Amino acid sequence: MPQITKGGKFVFGRSRIRDDLSVRFPPQAVDEYKITADQRVYLMTGSKSTGGFCVTRMGLLAPSKLRMILTENPELFDYSIAPGDFVRYKGRSYCWLPIEKEGVIRLTPEMMSFLDLRIGMRLLSIRSSDIAFTMGAKGRLPEAADSYEGEIGEY
């Protein structure tokens, strides 16, 4: 897992948005976050500078200091909202999706539009915190990855 900028965040690799709107997370991110353990993941909109989305799961989010996202949005907590439908809460938007055991999710056309993503786009998987990792679409880190001379895995 490279650290592409001096003193910067570690990245797990890049994931391409495929024609069928699937995204495969880098295996190291899947393992580190045990992201398939709950068979569902939560996506939250990324920062304005990085775009894309952040990825977490119930087992990481519920016991964290951010648990109020779930307690104040019971439709997320009990998965009663349709997969991929976003709920706005305190400046960000959240949804859930099923995840395959290989670490693959499938976006919807509506999600692609909402998140300003395109087929073929490469998202940079960035270690963000102990709760979530980011799939960044733009900004300083994805740009640095483009000129990084080392190897960054593609998934």
N, C-alpha and C positions, 0 to 999 in steps of 0.2 A: 504494500500500500504506500504510494508515494506521498511525500509532503512537497507540493509543487512550488510553494513560495517559502522563502526563509522565515521560519517562525510561524508559518501559516498552518491551516487546517489540513488534516490528512484526508485523502480521497480514496475511495474504494475502486473507482473505475468509471466508465461511461456506459450508459444504457441508451440504446436507440429506440425511438418510438416506431414500431413496425407498422406495416400496412394494415394489419388487423387490430391496430391500436393497443397491442400488448407492449408491456415494458417488463424486462427481466432485470431484477436488481442484482448487483454484483454479489457473488457467493459470500465474500467476506462480510459484507453488510448484513446479508441474510443470517449468517452464523452469529456475528457479534450481537445483533439485536434480537436474535431468535424470532425473527419477524414473521415466520410462518406458524409459530406456536399456537396462536389463537384462531387460525384459519381465516382471519379477517384483519384488515389493517385500516387505520385512520389516515386520511390525507388531510393536510392543512395547507392553505395557500402559503407560498414562500414569501420572503421579504421583497420589498419593492426593488432592491438592487440585484437580487439573485433570481427572482421569479421562480417558476417551477412549483414544486410542492415539497413538503416535509412528510415523512412517513413514520408512523409509530403503531403501537398495538395496545389493546386493552391492558395487558399485563404490565406494560411500562407506564402508561398514562394514568390508570386508575390509582395507583399508590403514590403518584408524584404530587408535587406542589401545584401542578396544572390540572388536578382531578376535577376542578370546578367546571372545566369544559364539558365533562360528562355529567356531573351532577346538575348543572344548570341547563343541560340540553338532553333530557331523558331519551329523546328519539335517537340520539347517537349512542347513548349507553346501552339501550336494549335493541339497537339495530332495527327499530321499527320504521325508520325513514328508508326510502328506496336506495339501493346501492348507487353511489355516484351523485346523489342529490345533496347539494351543499347547504349548510346551515351557517348563517352569519352570526358571529359572536365576538364582541370586543375587538373589532378591527380585522379579524381574519375569518376565513370560511373553512368549514370542516365537513368531511363526508367519510363514508366507509366503503370499502370494497372487499370482496372475497380475494384471497390470495392462494395461488397454487403452491404445492409443496416445494416446487423448484424456485419459488420466489418470483412468480410472474403475476402481474395484475393486468386487467384489461380496462382501459379507459373507454368512455363513451364519447361520441361526437360532441355532445353538450359540455362534457368536462374539458375536452380539448379546447373548445372555444372559450370557456370560462377561464381556463388557466393560460390562455394565449399560447398554446402549443400546436405543433404541426407534425404530421407524419414525416419520418426521417430525421427529426431533430434528435441531437445527442444531448442527453442530460448527464451532468456530472454529479456523481454520488459522493457527498461530502459528510464526514462525521461532524455532526452539529452539537450533540449533547449526549447524555446517557439515556435520554428519553426518545430521541428521534434522530434520523439522518435526513439530509436534504438532497433532493434531486434538482440541482440548479440548472437553469436554462440560459442565464445571461450573467453579465457582470464580470468583475475582476477575476474570480477563480476560474470560471469556464474559459475566459480569455487566456489566462495563464496556462491552463491545461493545453490549449492549442499550440503554444510555443514551448511546452515542456519537452526537454530532450530525452528524458527517461521514458520508460514504458508505462502506459496507462491501459489497463485491460478494457476491452470492449465487450459488451453483453447485449 
